[in-house]
Amino acid sequence: MTKQGSFKRAVRDRARQTGQRYTQALADLEQINRSPFARTRPFEHADLKNHLETRYGIQISSLAPIDDDPATRPNGSWPGHYPSTLFVRREDGPPWIARVFSSPADQLARVEGDAEILRFLAAHDFPAERIAHADPVSLFEDSGVIVTQFIEGGRPGGEHGNSKHAEIAQELGSLLGRLHALPRADGAIARDGGAEEADGGFYVGRPKQDLAAAMSFLVAVEDKVSAAGREKFDWLRDQIENADDAEGLPEALTHSNYHLWAAVGHPGDFAIVGWAGSGRGPRLPALAWLIRTTAEGNPGNIDAVVRGYREHVQLTDDELQRLPRILTMRPLWLACLDYRMTVNNGGTPILDEGWLHPGSIEHAEQLAARAVAALS
């Protein structure tokens, strides 16, 4: 099959999975690629303020994206990075966080599922953000909104969300192990989860959906790729088509973007936030992403992550064997996202740069070898 045919196949697969016509499936694939974080859309903060005040009978002194204020901005982020996560400063009580979801998959039932998962975590005393009201989910301008309690302390990590502190890496590894060791349950806790939740909502679900999203990022710019950018385009396409989707590995309730920025609070007392993409899925991708991101600050953090994780979970031989390829799963998603953005901005992506390239495959193998040695 030609390379163009492989992309047409990706669109046909989406049409078959969703019951859409081919043209509508193609339109959806293009829509989710118009911005790096397509889940968000413009809305009037004053309207949301009125909505929350009316619904909950509260008085709000200010409401703005959490990264607009240096006092609440996550380390390393910049204004505009979290436009739909808002800091709600109340006149009559402690501050809240309001998250607004606006993609097609974020219908009210999905956000209510997020609240159900937060209640489950609270019932099992797992350190996570807590709902701010007995009825925390509402509908605002056709978007689901959930309110949670604000957590003091900020996020760990430096400018790029990494850390040289092994103690922090071990705590994050231990918390992930605790999450994966929680008992199995029905309802939203059993929904498919683990895929990156910031791809427009079309690929919410198990980690394998990250590969579908990565392919869609390339599909969206296929006709714009210059001859100079074709080598990386073809290489990324081949990587997607031959990637390990983590299916068949042990499963658990898992987080969709588990790294240092998923934690808020103080060392020794972190809570995990950002549960929109959570659900049941293979547990290894979350651990792999934590290993990959913490190793960027200090390769010794791999040992710390593993020490913390194995307090609660022992990986299987199959997981250890497949770890090198799973370590490239989220970087592949990011590499295709970066590729799309570069092409749309008039640039020419080259092979040996960015989140994923031939040299980074070797790097992943080295990280996996160190993790396997620590686990053994």
N, C-alpha and C positions, 0 to 999 in steps of 0.2 A: 504493500500500500504506500502511496506517495505521502510525503510529509503534509501536504495540503489536505490529503484525504484523512490523515489522522486527526486533524483539527475538526474537519467536518464530522468525523465520527464522534468527537467529544460533544459537539452540539447535538447530534442525533441521540447520544446517550442521555443527555440532559432532557431532551424532549420526551424520550421514552420513560424516564424516571418520573417526570412531573405530569405527563399527559398533555403537554403543550404542543402546539404546532412548531415546526422547525424554526420559522421566522420569529416566533415569540421567545423560544429558547435562546436563539442568537441575540435577541434584544436584551434579554436578562443577563446573558454573559457579558454583553457590552456595558450594561448599566452598572454592574458591580465594580467596573474598572474605571469609573470616572474620577474617583478620588481614592487616596490610600485608605481612608476609613469611611467607607460608603454607608455605614450604619447611621451616621449622623446626618441631620438636616437642619437648616436654619429654623429657629422659632424665637418668639419674643419672650425674653426672660420675665418681663412684667406680666405676661399672660400666664406663664407657669407659676409665678409668685401668687397671683390671684387664685389660681386653681388650687394650689396647696393650702393656702390660707382658708379658703372656703371649705375644702374637703375635711381638713383636720382641725379647724377652729383654732389656728395658731396665728401668731403675729411674726412676720419675717422682716428683719431690718435690712438684710441684703441677700442677694442670690446671684452667684456668678460661677463660671467654670472654675473647677478646683485649682487649675494651673494659672489662673489670672493673678492670683495673690501669692507673692513669694512665701508668705507664712504657711500656706497650705499646699503649695506646688510640690509634687513629687520630685525627688532629687533627679536631676538630669533631664527633666522634661522642659518644655517651653510653652509659652502661651499659645493656645489653640490646639494643643496635643490631645486634650480630653474635653472637647466642647460639650459633650452630652453628660458629663459627670460634674454635677454642680454642688458647690458648698452652700448650704442653707443656714445662714446665721439667724437664729430665732431671738426675739425679744423676751419670750416667755419660757425659755428652756434651753437645754444644751443643743448644739448645732446638729444638723442632719446632713446626709448626703442624698441627693436625688439623682437617679440615673434614668435617662430618657432613651428609649429604644424605638427606632423608627423604620427598620427594614421589614420586608414582607414576612420574614420568619418570626419577627418579634411581636406577634399578636398577643393579646392579653393573656391567653392561656399559657404561653411560654414564660412570660414574666411572672405569672402566678406560680409556675413551676420553680422559678428561681427562689421565690419566697418559701416554698415548701422545702427546698433543699437547705435554705438557711435555718429553718426551724429544726430540721433533722440534725444539722450540725450542732445547733445549740443543745438539743436534747441529749446529744452524746458528748457534750462538753468539749467540742472541738473548737480551737481558737479561730474564729472567723468573724467577719462583720455580722452584726445583729440587726434584725429588722427594727425599725424605729416606732412602729405602731402595730396594733393588733391586726389592722387591715392595711398593709403597706403598699398595695398595688392599686393603681388607678389608671384611667384612660384619659389622656390629654391630647387633643387634636389628632386622634387616630393613632397615638403612640402610647405604648405601655410605659408607666413610670413606677419605680420602686423607691421607697425611702428607707434608708438604713442609718444607724447611729454613726456619727463621726468618731474616728479613732485618733487620739492624740499621738504625736511622736514622729510622723512622717514615714518615709520609706527608706530602707537601707540601700547602700550602693552608691557608686560615684556617678560621674557625668553620663556614663553609658550603661548604668544599671548593673555594674559589677562591683565586686568587693574583694579586698585582699584579706579580709578577716575570716579565718577558718571557723571561728565560733559561730558566725552568722550562717555560713554555708552548712555547718552541721545542724544548726537549729532548723533551717529550711528543709534539709534532708529528713530530719526526724518528723517534722510536721507532715511532709508528704507521705512518709511511711505510715503515720497515724491515720491519715486520710484513707489510704489504700487498705488499711486493716479494719475499717469500719464494717459493721455487718451489712449484708445485702438487704435491700428493702424494695418495696413496690412504689408505685406512683412516680413522681418526677425523679426520684432518686434512681429509678431504673431506666430513664429515658437515655437515648444515645447522647454521649457527650465526649469531650476531649478535643474537638476541632477548634481552631482559632476562631473566636467569635467576632472578629472585626473585619470580615471579608464581605460585608454587605448582607449577611444573614441568609444567603442562598445556600450556603454549605455548612450550616449548623449540623452538628452530629458527631460521629465518631472521628478519630484522628485521620482516617483515610480520606475524609472530605477535604483535608488540607491539600491533598494531591489534586483533587478535582478543581479546587479553587486556583491552585498554581497553574494548571492547564488553562483555565479560563483567562488568567492574566495574560498568557501568551496569545491565546486566541484573539483577544481584544486588539492586539497591535500587529497581528500577523501581516496585514497588508501594508503596514508602515515601515517594516524592517528594511534597512538599507543593506547593501551587499556587505558592507564592513561589519554590520551587526549580526550577520547570518550565522557565523560560527558559534557564537554564544547561544543564539536562539536554538539552533539545532542541538547543541550540547544539553541545554536545559530540557528541551523536549524529550531527549533520550533518557535523561535522568528521571523525569517524571514517569515515563512509560516503564522503567525498570526499577522503580522505587519499591521499598518494603512498606506495605500499608499497615503493618503491625497486627493484622487480623490473625486470629488463632492463638494469640498470646493470652496469658491470664488477665482477667479484667477486674475492675473495681470502680467505685465512685471516684472520679478523677477530675482534675482541674484542666481548663483549656489553655492556659498560658502561665504555667508555673515557673516563675523565676523570681529574682530578688524584688522586682517591682510588684509582685503579687502580695508582698508582705507589708504591713503597716504597724507601727508601734515602736517599741524599744527592744534592743537585744535582750533575749531571755523572756520576752513577753510579746512576741509578734502575733498578729492575727492575719489571716489570709482573706483577701478581698477579690472582687471581680469574678463572680460565679455564673455569669450569663451563659457561658459555653459548657458548663459542667454537666456531668451525667455519667452513665456507665459506659466504659470503653476500655481498651487495652491500657494497662497501667504504665508500660514502659516509656511511651512518648513523653509523658510529663517528667519522669526521672531523667530521660535523655536531655530534655531541654534545660533542666536545672543544671545538669552536669556541663552542658555546652556553654551556658551563660556564665556560670560561676568560674569556670576554668579560664575565661578571658581575663579575669582580674588576677588570678593566681592558680596555676595548674595544680598546686597542692590542695586546692579546695575540693578537687575530685575525691580525695581520700576522706575529707571531712563530710562531704555530702553522703558518701557511701556509709560512713560510720553511723551517721544519723538515721539513714533510711533502714539499714539492716537491724536497727533496734526493734523494728516492727515487722519488717517484710524480708524474706529471703527470695532472691530471684531464682527462677528455674534455669536449667541448662539451656533451654531453647531461647530464653530471654537474653542470656549472656552471649549466645552465638549470634543473635540478630542485632545486638546493641550497636555495632559499628554503623549499620545502614540506618537504623532508627535515629542515630545522632544527626543525620543529615536531613531528616524529614522536615522539621520546622525551618532550618536554613534554606531549604529548597523553596518553600512557600515564600519566604522573604526575598530570595533571589529573583523569583519570577515577579513579585510585586515591584521590586526595584527596577527590573528590566522594563516592565510596562511604563513605570513613571519616567524613566530615562528617555524612552522612545517618544512618549507623549510630550515631553519637554524639549524635543528636538535633538536629543543627544544620541550618541552611538555607544551602546554597551560593548565592552570588550571582554574576552573570555577570562582573563586572569585578574578579576577584581570582584568586589562585592561579597555577599554572604556565602556564596557557593561557587567554587571553581575547582579545577582538578587538584590543586594543592590543598584545598580545604578537605577534600575526600581523604587524603593521606593524614591530615590533621585529625579528622574524626576517628580514624583507625588507631592513631596513637592515644587519643583520649580513651577510647574503648578499652584498649589494652591495659591502661593504667587502672581504669574502673574495675575491670575483670580481676586484675591482680589484687585490688583492695577487697573485692567481694569474696575472693577465694581465701 
